[in-house]
Amino acid sequence: MSVGIINKKPDTLRTFIAVELSAEIKSALIDVQRTMQRHAAAPNIRWVQPDAVHLTLKFVGDIFPAQVAGVQAGMEQVARTIALFDVALGGVGAFPSERAPRVLWVGLDGDTQSLKALAKNLDEELSRRGFPPEERGFSPHLTVGRTREAPPRRPKRRDASKYR
């Protein structure tokens, strides 16, 4: 696990906890991403560079530098309680839906129950340390692309006989 930090606001750090991917997974991900690119219908997809893809376990949010040590201590506490487990690339999909994609993702197969338990334990440990809990359930995935804007919606088909 590692702490990812992006500096967007002065004096705070935008923070998340993620698992770095193995070289083997990244290599397979490149092949999957190329296939997705060939079949993508939306021209406005911003593809994530394969080296930047990671598995986010928890988004912590904007924190002050003095809070990083608490996040790291929580990670270490949880890491001592877990056993190694294996996951592999799974199917592909989109959030919020394939009809109106905003995020393109690759799912994970294998021991996803252990992965979900890890995310839950991290969330609980960091909540005990004063960080806000996750509002959404954990859905193990790797974000490989984002749309720049929502695709145009088709007008709903209406029954014209109602308007006679």
N, C-alpha and C positions, 0 to 999 in steps of 0.2 A: 504494500500500500504506500501511497505517497500523497502528500498534500500539494494540490495545485493552487497557485496563487496568481491572480491577474489583477494588476493595479488599475482601477478605473476611477475611483473616487479618492480625492486627497486624504491622506491619513488613514485609509482603510485598505484592506486586502480582500478581494473577491476570492473566496476559498471553497475548495471542494476536495473530497477524498476519493481517490481513484486507484484502480489496479492497472499497472502498466502491462502491456501485452507482450507475449513472447515473440521472438523473431519469426517463429513458425506460424503463429496466428496472424501476424502482420502480413506475412507473405501470402497466406491464403486469403486474407482480406483484400489485398490488391486485386487478386483474380475476381473475387466476388464484386468488388466495386467496378471493375472494368465491364463486367457483364451487365451490371445495373446501368452503367452509363450508356451502353449500346441500346438498351431497351427503355430508357427513360423517355417518357412522353413530354415532360415539362422542360423547356429550354432554360428556365431560370433557376436551375439547381446549382448551388454553391457546394462543391464536393470538398469534404474534409481530407486533408493530406493524410495518407496512411500512417505516417510517423506521429501524427498528432491525435490519432484515435486512441481512446482509453475507455475503461469501464468505470463510470462514475458510481460510487457506492453511496455517497451522500454529498449533497450540495449544502455547504455550511452557510454561505452568504458573505456579506461584507462584515469583516471583523477588524479590530485594531491589532497592530503588530504584537502587542502584549498578550493577546489571546491565543496566538499560534501555539505557544507551549502547552496550553490546556487541550487544544485539539490533538497535538502530538501525544500527550500523555493518555488521552482517551483512546487513541488508535493503538498505542502500545498495550494498554490494559486489555483491549478486545483481542489483539493479535495473539496474546499469550493463551487464549482460551480456544483457539480454532485449530483444527487439523487441516493438513493439505487436502485439496480436492481438485478435480479436473473438470474443465469445461471445454467445449468446442463450439465452432461456429454453427449456427442453426439457420433458420429461415430468414426471409427478409420481409419488411413491412414498412408502414408509415404511421406517424402520429399526426393529427388525431385520427385520420382514416386514409385509406388508399384513394378515396374519391376526392379528398381535399388535403393532400399531403403538405405538411410543414417541415417534418423531420423524416428523413429516410434512415432506416436502421437495419442492422443485422442482429438477429437474436442469438441466443446461446442455448446449447444443449449440454447434456451431461449432468453433473451434480449441481443443478441450479438451486436445489433446496438448501444446500450448504451456503451457497452464494447469497441467497435471500436471508438466511439466518445471520450471516456476517453483516449485511446491510442493516438488519433490524437491531443487532447488538450494538453496532456503531451508533445508530440513531438514539438508542436508549442511553448509552453511556454518555454521549455528548449532551443529551437532554439533562441528565443528572448534573452535568457541569455548566448548565445555564444556556446552552445553545438551543435555538428553536427546533422542535421535532419536525420531521417531514410531514407534509399534509397529504401527499399522494403516496400510494403504495409503491414499493420498489418493483420495477419491471426491467430485468436484466437485458441490456441491449448495448450495441455499439452504434453511435451516431456516425453515419458515413456521408450524409448530405443534408442540406437545408434548402428550402425554397426561399427565394428572395421576397416573394410576395405570394399571397394566396392565389391559386388559380381561379380564373373567372368562373362564377357559378352559372350553371345553366338555369334559365327560367323554368319554374315548375309548369308542367303541362296541366292545363285546367280544362274542365269539361265545358265547352262553349255552349252547350244546350241550356245551362243555367242562366245565361245572359240574353235569352230570346224573349 
